[in-house]
Amino acid sequence: MAQVDLMNRDPQNMNNYIQVEFDDVLAEPTGTHSIDCVWRNSHKCFTCGKNLCYKILTILTGIFVALGWGCTFACVSYSVIWCIAPCMRLLHVCLNPTKRILSICLSSCVGPCMETYGLIFSRIHVTNSQGEPPKPIDYMVGAESGKVKNFK
């Protein structure tokens, strides 16, 4: 059985976001200070109350909660190892011929069309300009004077 590290109880740094020290919770800005003895005793009361409450809660529930989470992860491991992984392997074996057939059909029928579309659309260039918008394709120079008409 592996040894439990009693010094570093969060080696993966999973709970670094939980800041529950006195200085992280209570702070008096410059110009708003309580009497020094109140601040010192507040620090002691906060720290002692937090530690005592946490220890009482862990004494009363810690073992049962750990047992519950252990059973939960055992059930998850069991279902992955004995149910999901074999099912995934079965699907892989059974659907592999279908995958190969679809791959051949798609690469021989749809692939060339998509490659052609890619070549067509790769020739499009977009330019951002601040001037007046371009004229329509059927517009000819001189059409605004009425001498030349649009083709339609």
C-alpha positions as CSV (number, residue, x, y, z in Angstrom):
1,M,0.0,0.0,0.0
2,A,1.3,3.5,-0.9
3,Q,2.3,5.8,1.9
4,V,0.2,8.9,2.5
5,D,2.0,12.2,2.3
6,L,0.9,14.0,5.5
7,M,2.9,17.2,4.6
8,N,1.8,17.9,1.0
9,R,-1.9,16.9,0.9
10,D,-2.6,18.6,-2.4
11,P,0.4,17.5,-4.6
12,Q,-1.6,18.1,-7.9
13,N,-2.5,21.6,-6.8
14,M,-6.2,20.9,-7.4
15,N,-7.5,23.3,-4.8
16,N,-5.2,26.4,-5.2
17,Y,-8.3,28.5,-5.9
18,I,-9.6,28.1,-2.4
19,Q,-8.2,31.0,-0.5
20,V,-9.4,30.9,3.0
21,E,-6.7,32.6,5.0
22,F,-7.6,35.7,7.1
23,D,-5.7,38.1,4.8
24,D,-7.5,36.7,1.7
25,V,-11.0,37.2,3.2
26,L,-10.8,40.3,5.4
27,A,-8.9,43.5,4.7
28,E,-9.1,47.0,6.0
29,P,-8.1,49.7,3.5
30,T,-5.9,52.6,4.4
31,G,-7.8,55.1,6.4
32,T,-10.3,52.6,7.8
33,H,-8.7,50.6,10.6
34,S,-10.1,49.0,13.7
35,I,-8.3,49.1,17.0
36,D,-5.2,46.9,16.9
37,C,-6.4,44.5,19.6
38,V,-9.7,44.0,17.7
39,W,-7.8,43.2,14.4
40,R,-5.4,40.8,16.2
41,N,-8.2,39.0,18.0
42,S,-10.3,38.9,14.9
43,H,-7.4,37.1,13.1
44,K,-7.2,34.6,16.0
45,C,-11.0,34.0,16.1
46,F,-11.2,33.6,12.3
47,T,-8.3,31.2,12.2
48,C,-9.4,29.1,15.2
49,G,-13.0,29.0,14.1
50,K,-12.2,28.0,10.6
51,N,-9.7,25.3,11.7
52,L,-12.1,24.0,14.4
53,C,-15.1,23.9,12.1
54,Y,-13.1,22.2,9.4
55,K,-11.7,19.5,11.7
56,I,-15.2,18.8,13.3
57,L,-16.7,18.4,9.8
58,T,-13.9,16.1,8.6
59,I,-14.1,14.1,11.8
60,L,-17.9,13.6,11.4
61,T,-18.1,13.1,7.7
62,G,-14.6,12.8,6.1
63,I,-14.3,9.0,6.2
64,F,-17.9,8.5,4.9
65,V,-17.5,11.0,2.1
66,A,-14.2,9.5,1.1
67,L,-15.8,6.0,1.1
68,G,-18.6,7.3,-1.0
69,W,-16.3,8.9,-3.6
70,G,-14.1,5.7,-3.6
71,C,-17.2,3.6,-4.4
72,T,-18.3,6.1,-7.0
73,F,-14.9,6.0,-8.8
74,A,-14.9,2.2,-8.4
75,C,-18.3,2.0,-10.2
76,V,-17.0,4.3,-13.0
77,S,-13.9,2.2,-13.4
78,Y,-15.9,-0.9,-13.4
79,S,-18.3,0.4,-16.1
80,V,-15.5,1.6,-18.3
81,I,-13.4,-1.5,-18.0
82,W,-16.1,-4.2,-18.1
83,C,-18.9,-2.5,-20.2
84,I,-17.8,0.5,-22.2
85,A,-14.4,-0.6,-23.5
86,P,-15.6,-4.0,-24.7
87,C,-18.6,-2.3,-26.4
88,M,-16.3,0.2,-28.1
89,R,-14.1,-2.7,-29.3
90,L,-17.1,-4.6,-30.6
91,L,-18.3,-1.5,-32.5
92,H,-14.8,-1.0,-33.9
93,V,-14.6,-4.6,-35.1
94,C,-18.2,-4.7,-36.5
95,L,-18.2,-1.3,-38.2
96,N,-14.6,-1.4,-39.6
97,P,-15.8,-2.9,-43.0
98,T,-18.5,-0.2,-43.2
99,K,-16.0,2.5,-42.5
100,R,-13.7,1.2,-45.2
101,I,-16.5,0.9,-47.8
102,L,-17.7,4.5,-47.0
103,S,-14.1,5.8,-47.1
104,I,-13.7,4.3,-50.6
105,C,-17.0,5.6,-51.9
106,L,-16.5,9.1,-50.4
107,S,-12.9,9.4,-51.7
108,S,-13.8,8.3,-55.2
109,C,-17.2,10.1,-55.6
110,V,-17.3,13.1,-53.3
111,G,-13.6,13.7,-52.9
112,P,-13.0,15.0,-56.5
113,C,-16.1,17.3,-56.3
114,M,-14.9,18.8,-53.0
115,E,-11.3,19.2,-54.5
116,T,-12.8,21.0,-57.5
117,Y,-14.9,23.3,-55.2
118,G,-11.7,24.0,-53.2
119,L,-9.8,25.0,-56.3
120,I,-12.7,27.2,-57.5
121,F,-13.1,29.0,-54.2
122,S,-9.4,29.3,-53.6
123,R,-9.2,31.7,-56.5
124,I,-11.6,34.2,-54.7
125,H,-9.8,37.3,-53.4
126,V,-11.5,39.8,-51.1
127,T,-10.3,43.4,-51.0
128,N,-11.5,45.9,-48.5
129,S,-11.8,49.4,-50.0
130,Q,-13.2,52.7,-48.8
131,G,-14.3,54.0,-52.2
132,E,-17.6,53.6,-54.0
133,P,-18.9,50.0,-54.5
134,P,-18.1,48.3,-57.8
135,K,-20.6,48.5,-60.7
136,P,-22.6,45.4,-61.6
137,I,-21.3,43.0,-64.2
138,D,-23.8,44.1,-66.9
139,Y,-23.0,47.8,-66.4
140,M,-21.2,49.6,-69.2
141,V,-19.4,52.9,-69.2
142,G,-21.6,55.7,-70.3
143,A,-24.9,54.0,-69.2
144,E,-25.6,56.8,-66.7
145,S,-25.8,59.3,-69.6
146,G,-28.4,57.2,-71.4
147,K,-26.3,56.6,-74.5
148,V,-25.5,52.9,-73.7
149,K,-28.0,50.7,-72.0
150,N,-27.6,47.8,-69.7
151,F,-27.7,44.3,-71.2
152,K,-30.5,42.3,-69.8
